[in-house]
Amino acid sequence: MNANEVFTSNYLKATDLGDNKPIVAIAGVEMQTLGQGEEAETKPVVSFVGKEKGLVCNKTNWNTLIDLFGAETDDWAGKKIRLCATEVAFKGKMTMAVRISPVKIVSNDVLTGPIKPKAAPVAATEEVSDDSF
């Protein structure tokens, strides 16, 4: 049994991505109350076109989205981002987290990830081929 699959969640976790770095289109942003009782917090959750799980935004990902698309979240719908799992420091420990990176549109039908020298373009049809979450 995979220990990461014991407690399921409606929200995207780094373990849901594994080594995949899917390109997803933002469906919308909604404020949701997470947790219970005195520990309940209201946080932004980004939903994605064709995906069941949304991403609970931390300050790092939130600021990345603002830098990419501006402060009006209604304008984010339809915008594409790349999701990846990466190791980050959190409360003095290294842990896996989901991070957002930009997607550069090269033409109407070709997308690439973060700009890298001699990077091969990724066909737009690949963005929906990953059903990992």
Buried (B, 14 or more C-beta within 10 A) or exposed (E): EEEEEEEEEEBBBBBBBEEBBBBBBBBBBEEBEEEEEEEEEEBBBBBBBEBEBBBBBBEEBBEBBEEBBEEEBEEBBEBBBBBBBEEBEEEEEEEBBBBBBBBBEEEEEEBBBEEEEEEEEBEBEEBBEBEBB
